[in-house]
Amino acid sequence: MLFRKKIEPRCSYCARGGRANDHEVICAKKGIVPAESHCGAFRYDPLKRVPPRPAKLETEELRQEDFQL
């Protein structure tokens, strides 16, 4: 869930950091740090977090004949 109460802290979605590249974040407190790390100054910013993709439903391939009356 995007707005759950207990978010695992990561610098990649901290309000105090800005993304340098895919693997590093520029932190206002610590400088350049890995995106997976975190510190005590972590402040969650929900707009920076990218939620995981939803699971695909496995369905049969539908044909046009399936929808004709």
N, C-alpha and C positions, 0 to 999 in steps of 0.2 A: 504494500500500500504506500502511496505517496505521502500521506499525512499521518502515519502512525506515530505513536507517542515515543517509542524507544528506537531511535535511529542509530545505527552503528556509525560513530563519528569517522569521517574521512575528510581530508583537506580538499578533495575535489569538489565537495559541496558545502564548504565553509563560507560564511559571509565575509570573513577577513582575508580570503585568498582570491587570486585570479589565475586562470588557467594559462600556463606558459606553453605547454604542448600536451599531448595525450597522456604523458606519464609524469609530468611535473607541474607543480603549482607555485606561484609566487605568493608567499605568505607575508602579511604585514608584520607579524611577530618574529618568524623564524627565517625568512628569506626564501630561497628556492628549496622545496622539499618534494618528496615523492607524493603522488596523488593519493596513495593508499594510506599514508600516515595520518596522525592527528596529534593534537596537544591539548593542554588544559584550557586554552583560549578558544576552543571550538564553539562556533555559533552557527546553528543550522540555518541554511538558506534553501527553502524548498524549490525555488526557481532554478537553482543550479543542478539539482539532482535529476538524472535521467532514469526513470523507472525501468525495470526489466521488461523485455517484450513478453506479451501474454503467450501462453502455451497455444500451439496450433491444435485445432480440433481435427481429428482424423475422420474424414467423411468420404463416402464414395464419390467418385466423380459423377456429377449430375449431367444428364443429357436433356436435350430439348423435349424429347418424348415424355419425360417425367412430369412436365408441367402442362401437358395438353389435357383438355377435358373430354 
